Amino acid sequence: MLTQALLVDDSRSVLNFLKRHIEAEGLVEATTFLDPVEALARARERVFDLVLVDYEMPHMDGISFIRAFRTLPGCADIPIAMITSRQTDDVKMEALQVGATDFLPKQPQSLEMTVRLRNLVRLGAAVRKQNDRAADLASAVAAATRKLGEREEEIILRLALAVEYRDNDTGEHTLRVARYSRIIAEQLGLPPRLCRDIYLAAPLHDVGKVAIPDHVLLKPGKLTDDEMAVIRTHATIGEKILADSSCELIQLGAQIAAGHHERWDGAGYPNGLQADAIPVAARVVAVADVFDALTTRRPYKEPMPLDVARDYLVENQGRQFDPACVGAFLSRWDEVVEIAAGQQATPYQKTEARLAPIIECAAESPAVEDRLPEPVPAA
């Protein structure tokens, strides 16, 4: 690949000489400009490997040109030589301060110019090669980072799948909770990365249920006080399963597993946390989890109508739920209704495609919230 040189001089004869001289060995392709303003405009559109610019020009002198050129994206390290007959120390110092690499005497037939031009061409080619390698490395790092992210997501999905295989009802609970959680997080104005991470980590909220005995977990009816105490241990167990991970998603999953049954008024479990002491991700998932539990058909109950479940959230904001999370959830009610009906699309198509096996061949366990008093029957 030829080295791309930008030549800027208000003398056409000088430009023609420089172009012939620099292209003589067939290693350089030169683009010439009489007007430095036009040259800068072209430099904004394409990348050059080497720049030769006159010092004294109309509209913009060489010092101003170099200063402006150095601010362009990707032009911080491009070799720039100033062509000048004024070899005074003050001119050289000012040029060096704004980013000049070298100086060329305005003596076209001089041996010095020939040698310096050759060295500048080699330097330009070397800088381009280095930049190409840096770009390749950055691309490789980005690809490796994406791969790592995919593996982290796979860990999340497989842990969620372990829970789903325990049960025999519907596996869509996990995905709906993730979708509802994303809505709440986005409406709260949380950073986009955190919204994405809450969406991906939400399926881990019930991972601790892997340790709950079947006769309690799968009981098709009301739980006794002792059974309720057993099933409530799933929050602490889930936190222990996910604790101390180096993966940020798993760490967030641990917060959600531990805190999604805490209550805004401090009457929840396992730690009786109150208000903002509850991690925001857990407060988000708490609303999503309860709403889906209430509106889902289970062997021992009919689904609560959506508007009744909505009223339940409103009535219990400030007590069971973070009012801000309830408000965020209800602010996109049309989407909630679509998700509940199984019609809502998602921007995370890749992740949900990988969730498909969970939905198709696994099932969701009866949630603790389902053991609330019988839902109000549909009108």
N, C-alpha and C positions, 0 to 999 in steps of 0.2 A: 504494500500500500504506500502510495506516494505521500511524502510530508507536505502538508498544506501550509503555504506561506501567505501572509497578508502584507502587501507592500503599499505604503501610503506616502506620497510625496507630491507636491504641487508642480513638479517639473516632469513633463512627459518624457523627456530624454533620459532623466535619471531613472524613472520607472522602467523604461524600456531596457536600459542597461542592466539594472538590478534583476529584472525578470530573465533576461538572456543568461546572465552570469549564474544565477541561483538554480536555473533549470538545466544548465549545461551538462551535468552528469546524469540526468534522467531520474533523479531521486526526489525531485521537488516539483510541485505544481503551484504556481504563484497566481494570486488574484490581486489585481492592482486597482488603486483608487487615487484620483487627484484630490478628492474632497474628503477630509478626515471625518466629517459628519456622516457621509454616506458609508464610509468604511466601518464606523461604529455600528451603524444600522445593520450592515451585513454580518458583523461579528455577533450580533444578538441572535441571528438566525442559524448560524453554523459555527462549528468549532475549527479554529486554526491551531496549527502546531508551532508556528513561528510568526513573529511580527517584526517588520522593519518600518520605522516611521521617521519622517523628517522632523527636525526641530522647529524650523520657521515655516509656517504655513498660514494662509488666510483662514478666517473663521475659528480656527482652533490650533494652538501650537502643540508641539509634540509632548510637552509636559502634561498639558490638559488631556490630551488624547490617552496617554498612558494611565493617568489617574482614573479616567472614565472606563477604560478597557479593563482595568483590574477589578472593577466592581461587577463585571458581568459574570454570570454563573459559569463555573468551570474554567475561568481565565486567570486564576490567582497564580498559577505556576508556569504559564506559557512564556517561553523566552521572548523578550522584547529588546531589540537593539535600536537605539536612536542614531539617526544619521545626521551629523552636524559638522560644520566647519568651525563652530565655536567650541573649542576644546578647553574652555575655562573651568576652573575648579567649581565655581558657583553653579554653573549649568549642570555639570556632572553630578554634583551633590544633590541638587534638586531632583534631577532625573532618577537617581538611585533611590531617593526617599519615596518617590511615588511608584517605584516598581520596575525601573529599567534594569535589564540584565547586563547589557554591554553597550558599547558605542562603536559606530562605524565612521571613519573619517570620510568626508565628502571629497574623496580623491579616487574616482572610479577605477583608475588603472593601478592603484597601489597594491603592493604585495600584502600589506597589512589587511586591507579590506578582503582580499581573497582568502586569506587564512582565517580571519574572524568569521566570514560568511560560512566557510566550511565547518568551523567549530559550532556555529549556531545551528546549522542544519542538523548536525549530529546530536546536539543537545535537544533540539526540538523533537527528533525522532525518539530519543531516549525518554523524554518526558511523556510523550504519547504512549510509548510502550509501558511505562510505569503506570500511567493512568488506566490503560486497558487492563493491566493485571489487577489493579485495585478494583476496577469495575467488575471483573470476573470474580474476584474474591468476595466482593459485596453481594453479588448474585448468588454465589455458593452459600454464603452465610444466611442470606434470606431464605434460600431453599431449605437449608438445614433447620432454620427456625420454624418454618412452616411445617416441616416434617415432625419436629418435636411437639408443636402445638397439636398436630393430628394425633400423635401418640398419647398426649395428655387427655385429649377428648375421648380416645378409645378406652383409656383407663376408667374414665367417668362412666362411659356407657356400659362397660363390662361389670363394674361394681353395681350399677343400677340394675343390670340384668340379673345379677345374683339375687337381688331382692325380689324381682318380678317372678322368678322361677318358683318362689316359695308359695305363690298364691294362685288362685284359680278364677278370678273375676274378670276385670278388664285391664289391659296393659296400657291404655291410653291416658291414665291418670298422670303418669310421670311426665308425658309430653305436654299435656294441657297445663300442668303446674309450671313447667318451664316457660311456656308461652305467656301465661298470665303474669309470671314473675318478670318477664322481659318488659311487658307493657307497664307494669308498676315502676320498674327501675327507670325506664325511659321518661315516664311522666314526672318522676321525681327530679329529673334533670341530672341524674348521676352520669359520670364520665362514660363515653361510649364503650371503652374497654371493660369497665365494671359492669355495664348492662349486659354485654356479651358474656362475661364470666359468670354472672348470676344466672343467666339463661342456661349455660352449660353445666353449672354446678348444682342447680336446683334439683335435678333427678336424684341427687344423693341424699335428699332430706330424710328418707326413711331407711337408709342403708343399715341402720342398727337393728332392723326387724329380722335380719338373718339369724339373730340369736334368740328370738322369741319362740317358745315352744309352739308347735302346730295347734295343740288343743286350745291355746289362747288366741293365737294369731288368726286361726281359721274358724273360730267359734261363730256359728251363724245366729247370733243373738246378743242380748245384753251381757256385758261383762260384770262379774262380781267385783267387789272392792279389791280383793286380793289379785284377781286377774288384771284389773286396771293398773295396779301397782307394778305388775310384771311388765305389761306392755309399755308403760311409761319409761321403763329403763332403756327403751330403744334410742332415746335421744342421747343419753350418756354413752351407750355402747357405740352408736354411730360416730360420736366425736372421737372415741378411743380408736376406732378402726381407721379414721382418717387423720389422726393427730400426727404431728411431727413430720409431715411430708415436705419435701423440697419443692413440690409442684404447687404453684399459686392456686390453681383451680381446686386441687385437693384441700388446700388450706381453707379456701373459701367454703368448700363443701363441709368441712369440719365445723365451721361457724354456723352454717345453716342447719346441719344435723343436730347440733347442740342447742340451738336457740329458736327453732321454728315452733316450739310449743310454749315459749315464754309469752307472758302477757304484758300489755302496755301498763296495766295497773299493778304489776308485780305479783299476781296470783298464779302465774304459770309455773312450769317445771322445765328443767330439773333444778335450776339455781335461783328461781324467784327474782330474776332480773326485771328491772322496771324501766319503761320509757327508753330514752336514748342509750341506756346502758346495754340494751339488746343490740347486737350488730345489725346494721341496716339491711344486710342481705337476708338475715333471719326474719326480720320484720316484714320484708317483702314477701318471702315465701310463705309466711304464716297466713297472710291474706289469701294468697293463691291456693294454698293447700286446703284450707277450710272451705273456701267457696266451691272448689271442685268436689270435695267430699260430700258437701251438702247437696249438690246438684247431680250426683251420680247414683244410679240404681245399684243397690246391693242386695244380696240374698235375703236380708232381713228388713229392707225398707225400700220404699219408692223414692225416686229423686225429688228433691224439693224444687218447686218451680223457680225459675231464674229470678223473677221479681221478688219472690219471698226471700230467697237467699241474699239478694241485694239488700233488702230491708234488714236482714240479720246483720250484715256487715255494718250498715249505717247505725243500727241500734247499739252495736258493741264497739264502735270506734271510741277511743279514749278509755276503754276498759280492757277488752281483749286485744284490740288492734291499734296500731299506730294510725291516728286520724289522717295523716298525710298519705300513707299507703292506701287507705281506703279511698280517699279522694282521687288519688292518681289512677287507681283501678277503675273507678266508676266514670272517670273523665273520658274513657275510650270504651264505653259500654257497647257500642255497636260491634266492635271487634271481639269483645268478650262473648257476646251472643253467638257470633260466627264460630268462635273457637269451641264453645260449648256444643254447637251443632256439628262440629267436625269439619267445617268448611274453610277454616282460616288458613291462608298461605303464610309462609314465613321466609324471611330473608336468609335464614341459615339452612338452605336446602341440603347442603352436603351433610351437615350434622344430623338433620332429621332423617335423611336417607339411611344413615347408619343406625338410627334409632328404630328403623322399621322392623328388624328382627325382634326387638323388645316388644313392640306393639303386636306383632303377629303371633308370637309363640309364648308370651309370658303374660302374667296377670298381676293386678294390683291388689294389695291387701286391704282389709277393712281398716279405715283410719280411726284414730281415737276420737276425732271429732264426730264420726258417725254415731257414736254412743251418746250423743246429746239427746234431749227429749225428742219424742216423735215429731217430725216436721209437720208444719201446717199443711193440711191437704190442699190439693189444687182446687180452685173454685170451680 
